[in-house]
Every structure is written in structure tokens, then in C-alpha cells.
Amino acid sequence: MGARGGIWPAVYARMHWILLGLAALLPAVDLLLPPEFRLADLVRPIFIFAVLGMGLNIVTGFTGLLNLGVAAFMAIGAYTYAIATCDIYPFQLGFWTALPLTIAVGAAAGIILGLPTIRLKGDYLAIVTMGFGEMVQDSLKNLDVITKGTQGINPLPSPTLFGYVFKPETPLPWYYLFLALLAVVVLLTRNLERSRIGRTWASIREDELAATCMGINSMKAKLLAFAIGASFCSMAGGLWGAYLGSSGEPGNYDFQISIIALCIVIVGGMGSVSGVLLGAFVMIGFNAILLTKLTAFLAQHGWTSSDNVFTSPSNWKYMMFGLALILMMRFKPEGLLPSRRVKAELHEYDKDVPRQAGGATT
């Protein structure tokens, strides 16, 4: 037991690298499977939404600020990347130049949102960020001179690396490109979490008043969290645009995207880098892999009908997302791979609740 107790914490602390390593081996395993069971091509959106979840995790998981507007930053990233790369605009930048620009624009948007709202807390902040998401979506629709309105901006050029062009018909290079970029985001997030600013965010999440009394500038720390979180979300938008070869229409970045990102963080584990990776695989994998395969299976056997909405598995997904949140809050509120700090906080809370409810004990 002692040996196992000593090994497991070390494994748990490196779980994010284990998950990324398993993802790197998936294409090799795919070669051994029949074509109908291969998954690697369907995993690419999971990597993109994992980057989105990392951005939200910095704001909500590390700092404790409920942000319901991450879809807006993803849209800003997608359209920034599209304007920077599409040949109908004068810039026509390459992937490796446009992506840092996309990240910078996302960080600036996070600062613009954070400056007037940083003093808000809880439900008030959630409502403001949700309203920001709706404003961005409507603005993208109405600025059709720049954004092409509801048509979206397309086509976008494929990325290149050392002269190699990433072609849509060869998904494997795309797979490892997105996986490598996700690994960079994970490395940056882990370093932030263990840094002085990460401990500052944790202190603000646990007790902002006490942190302020200890000399921490909570406004500056929260603004930095907004900027970094928004930059990661904007990066996810840029990768999504590169993946689709189009910015997509503004309606693709609605409130549901923000809810999916929140589900990823909550199901995986608030404040946990490994949890966000697992949450993305569970939530987006359910949508992009399980429902896709199930739909194809039902259609192959003639069990689907356009006249009956209940026979289409894609119509169940948001009900399943909601059910997953309810079950997680009931049976495992800390998430599937919780942060040890958050898990300890919930454990202390659970011990205090009966004592408070029962009054004085003898």
C-alpha cells in the first residue's frame, strides 16, 4: 500500500502528459482497426475545444470568475485569423504569423472586457460576459462589409510547415499539428499554475478579501487572468478557422459554445489541467465520435427517420450534456480528475456543513 500510495500521486501529477501521450499513440492504434472503427480523424475537434477549455479554466478554475462569454473570444479569434489569412483581404499572412496575431487580439479583447467588469462577482459577472458574447455575435453579423455577415469568410489557406502544405484530404498531419499546439498550451498553463501568479489566482478564488489584505492587487491579477484566458480562447478560434478552412458564420459561436466549454471544465475538474483534457475528450468525444458513429450505425440499419426527431442521436446531445452536469454535481462535484487543491476545499466544506446544520455539538 505504501508503494502504491507513493506512485499514484506522481502519476496523478503527470496525468496531463499521460493523456497527451495516449493521444499521440492513437493514430498508430487506428491502423490496426477496421476503417469504420478508426477515431483519429474525429479527435481533431477535441484538441481545439481542449484549448478553449484551458482558457476558461484559467478564468473560472484558477481565479474563480464565472465567465459565460468564451464563445465571443473564440469568434474573435476565428474572424481575426480569417481576415489575416484570406486572400480577399490585403494582409494575406501565413498560419504561423496569423496565429500569434490572433492570440494578441484575443488578449486585447479580454482586457477590454475586463476593465469595466473586473469588480463584478458571481452572477453579475456571468450575466455581463454572457451579454458580451451576444454583442460580439450580433456585431459580426452586422459588420458584413468586413466580416461578410452570415456567409462567413472563406476559403482560408492551409497552414504550411517547412514547405509542407497541410491538405484537407490528409488528416494525420493536422492531427499532430493540433496535438503539438495543445501540448504547448498545457505546458504554459501548468507553468502558470505553479508560478507566483498562479498562487495569486488561487488565493483570490479562495478568499479575495483575505488576499487583498495580504497585499495582493486582485484587480490586476484578475485582469491578467481575463487576458490570458481570452488569448487561449482566441487561439482555439483561430485553429477552428484553420480546421474548417472558413471562419464559419457568427451563429456558430453562440451561447451553446460557452456552455460546452463550461461543461468541459466542470466535468473534468475545476482548476485541473488534466481534468480539462479529460473533460474535452468526454464531452466533445461524445458529440464528435460517439454520436457520429451511432448515427451512421442507425442509418446503416434503417433505424433513423427524418420525420421522427427521437431517432436522430444528434438531437439528444444537449439533454445528455445537461444530464452529465446534474450527475457530476450530485455524485462527483470536484470533477473526474480534480485539482488537489479544489478537492481539499470541497472536502473541508463537506466536513463543515453537518456541523453548521446541526448547531453546537457536544
N, C-alpha and C positions, 0 to 999 in steps of 0.2 A: 504493500500500500504506500509505503514511504517513497519507493522509487517511482511509482505511478504518479503520486502526488507531486513529485519534483519535475517529472517530464511534462505533465499536462499544462502547467502554466507557461512553460516555454513554447510549447506547441500553440497554445491559445494566443500568445502574444504575436506569433508569426502567422496566424491563420490567414491573413490577407495575402501573404506571399504564397501560401499553400493553395489558396483558391485560384490565384492568377497562374500558378504553375499547372494546376489541373486544366485550366482553360487553354494553356499553351499546348497541352498534350491532346486536346480534344480532336483536332483535325487528323492526327495520326490514328486515333481510335476509329474515327469515321471511315477510314479506308478499309477497315475490317468488316464494316456493316453493309447491309444491302442499301441501295440508293434511297429507298423510302424511309429508312430509319436514320439517315445522316442529319446531323444537327448543326454543324459548324456554320453553314451559311445563314442559319436563323439566329445565331448568337450575336451577330454584329450589333443589332439594336440594343442588346443588353449592355454592351460596353458603353454605348453612348449614354444610356439612361443611368448607368453607374456613375459616370462623370457628373451628370445632373444631380444625382443623389449626394455626391460628395460636396457639391456646392451648397445644397440645402442643409447638409449635416453640419457644416461649419457654422451656419447662422442659427439653426434650430437645435442641433445636437450639442455642439460645443458651447454656444453662447446662451441658449435658452430663449431665443427670439422666434416667435411663430411667424414664419413667412409663407404666405399663400400666393405669392406672385412670381414664383420661379419660372413659370411659363413665359412671362414677359421677357425675362433675361434670355431665355432660350430663343425666343423670337428675335430679339435684338441681335443675338449672335448669328442666327441663320441669315437674317437680311443684311447684316454688315458683311458677312462672308460673301454673300451673293453679289452685293454691289461692288465689292473689292475685286471679284474674280470674273464676273460675267463680261463677255465681250461687247455688250451693248452700252457699257459704261466706260469712261476714259481711263480707269485705273488699271484693270486687267492684271492684277497681281497673281503670283503663284500661290499654291497652297501654303507653303512654309513661310510666306510673308503675310498672307491674309489672316492666317490663324492667330499669330501674336496680336495683330491689329484688332481682331475680333475680341480677344481676351481683354485688351486695353479698353475698348469701347464698353464692354460689359462691366468692367471695374468702375469706369466713369459713371455709367448708369446706376450702379449700386450706390455710389457716393451721392448722386443727385437725389435718389430716393431716400437715402439715409439721413441726409442733413436736416430736412424738415420733420422727419418722423422718428428720429432716434430716441426721443424722450417718451414715446408711447410704449405701452406694455400690453401683453396679453391679447385680449380680444380686439382692442383698439388698433394695435399694430397689425393684427391679422386682417382686419377689415380694410385698412389703408393699403396694404400690399395686394390684397385681392382686387381693390379698385384700380390700383396701378396696372395690374395685369389686363383688366378690361380696357383701360385707356390706351395701352400700347396696341392691343389687338385692333381697336377701332381706328387708331391713328394710322396703322399700316394699311387698313382698308381704304381710308380716305385720301391718303397721300399717293394716289395712283400715278401721279406724274413721276414719282421717284420709285415707288415700290411695285408698280404695275397692278395695284389694287388686289382684287381677289384672284387674279391669274397667277400670282407668284412670279419670281424671277427665274428664268431658265433659258437655255441649258447652262449648267455650270461645268467648267472644265475639270477633268480628272486630275488628282494630285500626281506629282512626279517625284521620284527619289533617285538621285544619281543617274538620271537619264531614263529610268524605268517609268512607264506610264501605267497607272492603276486603271485597268479596264473593268467595266461593269461585269463582263462575262467571266472574269477570273476572280472569284470572291476570296480566295485564300490570302493573297497579299493585303487586301482590305482588312481581313480578319486580324492579321498580325500588326498592321498599322494601328488599328484602333486599340488592340490589346496593349501595344507598347505605349501609346499615349495615356491609356488608363493607368498603366503602371507608374508613369511619371507623376500623374495626379495623386495616386496613392502615396508615393514617396514624399511628395510635397506636403500632403495632408498629415501624414504621420510625423514628419519633422515639425510641422506647425503645432500639432497636438502636444508634443513633448517639449516644445520651446517655452520661453517665458510668456509669450503672447498666448499660447495655448493654456497655460495655467491661469493667466489673467481671465481668459474667456470662461474657464471652469469656475473661477471664483465669482464672476458676475452671474453665471447661471445658478449657482447655489445660493448666493445672498448678495445682491448688488449693493445694498446699503452697507453691509459689513466690508465689502471690497472697497467701496468709496472711502469709508472711514480709515482704511489702511493705506490710503494714498493713491489708489488706482484711479486713473482717469477713465471712467466707464464709458463716457461718450466717445472718446477717441477709440477705445478698444472695440466698441460695438460698430462704429463706422468702418473700422478696418475689417471686421467680420463681414459686414454687408458688401464691401468692395471685393474681397477675396471670394466670397460665396458667389456673387454675381459674375465674377470673371470665369469661374468654373462652369456656371450655368450657360454663360455666353459661349464658352468653348464647346459645350455639348451641342448648342445650336449650330455652330459652325461645322462640327463634324456631321451633324444630321443633314445639313445642306449638301456637304460633300458626298455623303452616302446616297442621298436621293438624286443628286445632280440637279437640284432645284431648291429654292428657298421654301417651297410649299406655300399654300395660301395662308393668310393670317388666321383663319378659323382652325388650322391645325394646332395652334398654340393657345388653346382655350384653357379654362379653369380646370378641366379634367387632367391636363398635363401636370398642373401643380398638385392635384390630389394624388396622382400616381407617384410623383416624386415623394410626397409626404408618406404614402404607404410604404415605399421602399425603405425610408429611414425608420419608420415605426416598426415595421415587421422585422427588419434586420437588427435593429437595436440603436436607439438614440445615442449619438456620440461615439459610435463604434465604427471604425473604418472597415473592419472585416464584416460587420453587420450590414453596412450599406452594400457591399459587394454581394453578399448572400441575398439580401433583400431584392436587389436588382435581378439576380438570377431567378428568384422565386416569382416575383410579381411580373416582370417582363417576360420571363420564360414561360409562365402560364399563358400569357397572351400571344406571344410570338411563336412559341413552339407547341405547347400542349393543345391550345385551341386550333391552331393551324393544322396540326396532324389529325385532330379529332374531326374537324370539318371535312378534310379530304377523305378520311375513312368513312364517314357517314354518307358523303356524296358518292363514293365508290359503290356503296351498297344500296343506294337509292333511298336512304332514310331521311333525307332533307327535303324540305319543300319551301318554295318562296311564299306560299300562302300561309304558312304557319311559322310565326316568329319563334316559337319554342323549340323548333327543330334546328335552329341555327345557333351553334355554340357561341358565336361572337356576340350574340345578344345577352349572354349570361355574364359577361366578364365584369361589368361594374357591380353587379349583385355579388359576385364572388369576391371582388376587392373589398366591398363593404363588409361581407361576412368574415373575411380574413382579419380585418381591423377589429371587429367585435370580439372574435375568438382570441386574438392576441391580447386585447385589453383585459379580457376575462381570465385567461389562463397563463399568459406569459407577458406581462406588461413591459418587461425590460427588453423584449425582443429575442430573436433566435440566437444571435451572437452579441450579447450586450457588452457595453463598456463596463469594465470592472468598477469604475467609479460610480456610474449610474446604477449598477446593480447593488452596490453597497448602500447608496442613498435610498433606494426602494426598500431594501431590507430593514434599514433603520426606521423608515416610515411605517412599515408593516408592524414593527415591534411597538411603535409609539401609539398607533391607532387604538388598539384594545385598551391600553392604559388610559387614554383620553376619554374613550367612550364609557368606560366602566367607572370613571371617577377615581377616588382615592382607593388605594389598595392597602391591605393590612400585611 
